[in-house]
Amino acid sequence: MLTKFETKSMRVKGLAFHPKRPWILASLHSGVIQLWDYRVGTTIDRFDEHDGPVRGVYFHRSQPLFVSGGDDYKIKVWNYKLRRCLFTLHGHLDYIRTVQFHDENPWIVSSSDDQTIRIWNWQSRSCVAVLTGHNHYVMCAQFHMKEDLVVSASLDQTVRVWDITGLRKKSMSPGGPGSGSPQGEDMLRLPQQMGADLFGGGDAVVKYVLEGHDRGVNWASFHPTLPLIVSGADDRQVKLWRYNETKAWEVDTLRGHVNNVSCVIFHAKQDLIISDSEDKTIRVWDMSKRAGVQTFRRENDRFWILIAHPEQNLLAAGHDSGMIVFKLERERPPYTVHRDSLYYVKDRYLRVYDIKSQRDNPIVSVRRPGMTGTNTAPRSMSYNPAENAVLLTNDSDGGTFELYMLPKDSARGDSTPDAKSGLGSSAVFIARQRFAVLEKSHNQIQIRNLQNDITKRVPSPCSVTVNIFYAGTGVLLCQAEDKVILFDIQQRQSLAELSTPLVKYVVWNDEMTRVALLSKHAVIIADKKLQNATTIHETMRVKSAAFDASGVLIYTTLNHIKYCLPNGDNGIIRTLENPVYLTRVSGSAVFCLDREGKNKKIEIDNTEFMFKLALVQGKYDQVMSMIQHKDLCGQAIIAYLQEKGFPEVALHFVKDDRLRFNLAIECGNIEVALQSAQDLDDKDTWYRLGVEALRQGNHQIVEFSYQKTKSFERLGFLYLIMGNTVRLNKMMKISEMYNDVMGRFQSALFLGDVRERVKVLEESGQIPLAYVTAKTHGLDEEAERLREGLVEEPEVDLSESSLLMPPVPISRQENWPLLTVSRGFFGGMVSKVEGKSKGRIAAEVSEGMEEIEAGGAWDDDDDLVLNEEGSDKFVDAVDGEEGEEDEEGGWDMEDLDLPPDIAKETVGPSTVFTAPNPGLSDTQKWMQKCSLAGQHAAAGQFDSAMRLLNRQLGICNFDPLQPYMMNLHRATHASLPGLCGLSPMVTTLDKSWSADEPVAPPVAPVSIYTLAALEDELKKGYKLVTAGKFTDAAKAFTTILHTVPLLVVETRKDVDDVKELVGISKEYLLALRCEMKRKEVKDDLPRAAELAAYFTHCKLENVHLVLGLKLAMTVFFKLKNLNTCATFCRRLIELNPGPKMGQQARQVLAACEAKPEDAVEINYDPRNPFDVCPLTLTPIYRGSKYVECPYTQARFQPDCAGQISPIGDIAKVGMDASGLICSTTQLR
């Protein structure tokens, strides 16, 4: 059995595969129907409208529907796209066992414990036939796939086959029962329908009654194509029946089960029968031999249901604690590739496929293994081109191998050379005439020659070796449980090792310089010495891989073809309908095998990964060619270019103004940024443009940006440092019109205009300051006038006073010397701005200033007209003045005549300065190797950290986690001060750093959060609870819940300790909520008593539980609820409190037992176990419906679904999540 997916839940009674999508429905004994994606292993949806167990479910073949039947006598038809029940069919009078849609007609067949089978028209929502005849519970009823037959099984020990030809004919007629007739015709047929319900109609008649079982029959199934029926019963037997047009008879009986047979079906693609039973086994039977070939057993779970996928080689079985999706045998054909030849096994023949000519020929026949079973096909293959030999490895008998010497010329596989065989779980060639065999029992490697003689034995370098793979002549890759070791057979020493998950397949490139290690959910790429490893994690299973000629790894998952560059960057090439196994990649063509062993050629678009590869390798000429001639677009390309530091390249693909502006700012292209800012024309864009222009020293664009945003303070200071006193004076006038006192005073201060400053101070009521200013600066007339209005004359010290005047700028009018922004190889191609564009900028700046002066909010003022000499017009500092000639003539530049051969030479690319390609930062390397949320947050990748936490713990409110994430990120960097005037050097802090090896590749960031610190916080919370400081205690426990998602621990034991911390914090926070709420509602005595009682049902330390019980005892005694109070007294005495408290509890207990009654009715039942909802603070008694917090597993009332849990205030109630992952040991 190859297990593909397994769930843990309550007993599964019904299962159904979706015919097209990778979905499976599971109906539970609890009444819930779960919809799972068995490829990803996640819950898609759940439906829980049935009251009681649901025993039957079934998907419709083409519509987005499924049907269910349960113990509430109801058949419900659901739409899984709308996520609701469409309608309910009523008619059965007892439990419904099975339901099924017909493949062609709008029918549903159902079987019930009311001893009837009913056929329903789900379009007209009516019952069209009732099949009566069984005299006990009908356990199963199914339509035939093609014929008009129904088979049913009953506890009356019979299997019945029903002919429903009459029903089909009637449904084909207008107004027939299966056609959804109008209401009037339904009324005419009502008496006939009532008679059919009582005595069984003529539309469906019994064709055969199969008798042979000694006890009740639980299941019966049709064969998909042959006239066969299989049944299973409580007599522990499986019976095979055959039928024709006139009769049916028993063919054989299969014995082997030791308890009731629950379900039995035919395999969809092989001559096999599969049955499961209450004896906790699934058995596989060979139809031709009529014998059991395989048995799968569970320890504690009885099986109840078994189904087969209609299209794929998949089975599913439901048992007491969940379900399991599995395959009986491996579908991957064994194959190996040498140059242009593909060797593979299909239909017991070893075949060769020429990839160039696409010719396929059998070479030799492969003999069958001696054992019987389902998974007996070869598992792997190794080819020796020097001797034209093939090794096949098989899992039978604990692992066997076969050595075939292939004929030189063989058009067909008629010749069967003698195969040499032996025991060994894995076998690969390692030299021209040697191959290695793994002997697991002794943990050693045998070296054999082509005569199959053992020449030497070498101890394995691992304590436990799982598999061996070829790694070059005389070298093996040995797979241990958690690492791969490169092992030299001749020297008997380990050359290198690499920590990996369990590796299933190994792929080398043609030069044997790069290797890809494929595990179940990961791809690890390394060099031939297992260095510079890069890991790609996949949610879907990895199936195969192959290197192309450029070094890019192309690999497949269950539903995608993907690529991975040598640096670890990866992406999706295309989607697959069915899994394939890659054999060769040649340009844009991918050659592969499907699960049926057919060779296929798939065309792929390699533009994206070839573009990225050229960019990573610095082949910028190829990049430019692809930009000009290839159709490259999409957000993925743009994001990749930004991430890799090529925003100027991304500008080629962007049409959106906002994104174009951001990219231009990032790469310093001020011209493109200005164009985009004019198109966007919003305040934030102009502000960012001004900041970048100021960084580059382009004060013309800075001024234009400040004018657009009306940032008058910044504009005034800019005019000050530009020395533009005319515009500064204009700014002062504008401030005066707008009654902006501070702006006007500041402009006067910048201009050195003392009279204006005195005037401003006087108008604003600051007479003493105005007097001091005038007196200080020698304005005696003004000072004398102002002194008359003063009660007391301020003292003014004129001994060392001097007028403060603004400095005279060195450079006026023109732009400052601009900061040189390196455009790199691609800078010149982004925007070919004409020379006049910069002059246009200057004109727009001037126009912008005019807009500020004459805008609608401003009044025109003739006093503000400037002289022609004012600097209204800007001079283009780059283009210079045209048409002006200096009298001196300047430099005399004459044309230089060059020889023709030299003149033809052009400047090569070598003259273009290309910035060196930056390497990966430590943060990027961390992201390649780390997969925990805490590590992502420490690396500064908050988006990916939040996505992980949302998927794992259902966290949706990240505001409380922000300070913890920021502290975690800050702690991973250290700053080393540099020389005066230089910025400090910032370095990352890696967890693996040691003084013995100071220079080492980064592994993972350091973490400031430790398990020990959280345990200290827990002790602090305990002390605060004991002291009665409930608010502070709640903060302490909340701190633990906020820190745990970002925690990184090393061992499984630490993981268990962390989960225990979460559980403790949840219980204490729930108890503290009850107690704090009780204090708020202390005037509502019944409600306060309920909360005091709920407090005692939280799982607390005994010292705190004693205090809670004493409090509850006191509250209930005062409320006169003496019967309930006695329960608290007994619980308190059982905890053995102090003498004083124990004596008091006994006295209260005696008083309560004297009059055991409750005066006030409250919502509290001490005999019925319950959980407390943290939101409503009400009990959820056992058996009631509830939803859970995915983080703390706190239980809530169903109405609370979708709200944020108050236990931690971060997780959404009812959200599906995979669970807490805080250690790499959980990912292996």
Sequence and secondary structure as in RCSB ss.txt:
>XXXX:A:sequence
MLTKFETKSMRVKGLAFHPKRPWILASLHSGVIQLWDYRVGTTIDRFDEHDGPVRGVYFHRSQPLFVSGGDDYKI
KVWNYKLRRCLFTLHGHLDYIRTVQFHDENPWIVSSSDDQTIRIWNWQSRSCVAVLTGHNHYVMCAQFHMKEDLV
VSASLDQTVRVWDITGLRKKSMSPGGPGSGSPQGEDMLRLPQQMGADLFGGGDAVVKYVLEGHDRGVNWASFHPT
LPLIVSGADDRQVKLWRYNETKAWEVDTLRGHVNNVSCVIFHAKQDLIISDSEDKTIRVWDMSKRAGVQTFRREN
DRFWILIAHPEQNLLAAGHDSGMIVFKLERERPPYTVHRDSLYYVKDRYLRVYDIKSQRDNPIVSVRRPGMTGTN
TAPRSMSYNPAENAVLLTNDSDGGTFELYMLPKDSARGDSTPDAKSGLGSSAVFIARQRFAVLEKSHNQIQIRNL
QNDITKRVPSPCSVTVNIFYAGTGVLLCQAEDKVILFDIQQRQSLAELSTPLVKYVVWNDEMTRVALLSKHAVII
ADKKLQNATTIHETMRVKSAAFDASGVLIYTTLNHIKYCLPNGDNGIIRTLENPVYLTRVSGSAVFCLDREGKNK
KIEIDNTEFMFKLALVQGKYDQVMSMIQHKDLCGQAIIAYLQEKGFPEVALHFVKDDRLRFNLAIECGNIEVALQ
SAQDLDDKDTWYRLGVEALRQGNHQIVEFSYQKTKSFERLGFLYLIMGNTVRLNKMMKISEMYNDVMGRFQSALF
LGDVRERVKVLEESGQIPLAYVTAKTHGLDEEAERLREGLVEEPEVDLSESSLLMPPVPISRQENWPLLTVSRGF
FGGMVSKVEGKSKGRIAAEVSEGMEEIEAGGAWDDDDDLVLNEEGSDKFVDAVDGEEGEEDEEGGWDMEDLDLPP
DIAKETVGPSTVFTAPNPGLSDTQKWMQKCSLAGQHAAAGQFDSAMRLLNRQLGICNFDPLQPYMMNLHRATHAS
LPGLCGLSPMVTTLDKSWSADEPVAPPVAPVSIYTLAALEDELKKGYKLVTAGKFTDAAKAFTTILHTVPLLVVE
TRKDVDDVKELVGISKEYLLALRCEMKRKEVKDDLPRAAELAAYFTHCKLENVHLVLGLKLAMTVFFKLKNLNTC
ATFCRRLIELNPGPKMGQQARQVLAACEAKPEDAVEINYDPRNPFDVCPLTLTPIYRGSKYVECPYTQARFQPDC
AGQISPIGDIAKVGMDASGLICSTTQLR
>XXXX:A:secstr
 EEEEEEE S EEEEEE SSSSEEEEEETTS EEEEETTTTEEEEEE   SS EEEEEE SSSSEEEEEETTSEE
EEEETTTTEEEEEEE  SS EEEEEE SSSSEEEEEETTSEEEEEETTTTEEEEEEE  SS EEEEEE SSSSEE
EEEETTSEEEEEE HHHHHHHHSTT TTTT  HHHHHHTHHHHHHHHHH  SSSEEEEEEE  SS EEEEEE SS
SSEEEEEETTSEEEEEEE SS EEEEEEEE  SS EEEEEE SSSSEEEEEETTSEEEEEETTTTEEEEEEE SS
  EEEEEE SSSS EEEEETTEEEEEESS  S  EEEETTEEEEEETTEEEEEETTTTEEEEEEE    SS SS 
 S  EEEEETTTTEEEEEE GGG EEEEEE  SS SSTT     EEEE SEEEEEETTEEEEEEGGGTEEEEEET
T  EEEEEE SSSS  EEEE STTEEEEE SSEEEEEETTTTEEEEEEE S EEEEEE TTSSEEEEEESSEEEE
EETTS S EEEE SS EEEEEE TTS EEEEESSEEEEE TTS EEEEEE SS  EEEEEETTEEEEE TTS EE
EEE   HHHHHHHHHHTT HHHHHHHHHHS   SHHHHHHHHHTT HHHHTTT   HHHHHHHHHHHT HHHHHH
HHHHH  HHHHHHHHHHHHHHT HHHHHHHHHHHT HHHHHHHHHHHT HHHHHHHHHHHHHTT HHHHHHHHHH
HT HHHHHHHHHHTT HHHHHHHHHHTT HHHHHHHHTT SS      TT         SS SS         GG
GHHHH    THHHHHHHHHHHHHHHHHHHSTTS   GGG   TTSTTS   TTT  SS   TT           H
HHHT    GGGS         HHHHHHHH  SHHHHHHTT HHHHHHHHHHHH B   TTTHHHHHHHHHTTEEE
E  STTS  EEEE BTT  SSS S     B  S  HHHHHHHHHHHHHHHHTT HHHHHHHHHHHHHHGGG   S
SHHHHHHHHHHHHHHHHHHHHHHHHHHHHHTTTSHHHHHHHHHHHTTS   HHHHHHHHHHHHHHHHHTTBHHHH
HHHHHHHHHT   HHHHHHHHHHHHHHHHS  BSS  S  TTS EEE TTT  EEETTS  EE TTT  EE GGG
TTSB TTTS BBTT        SGGGG 
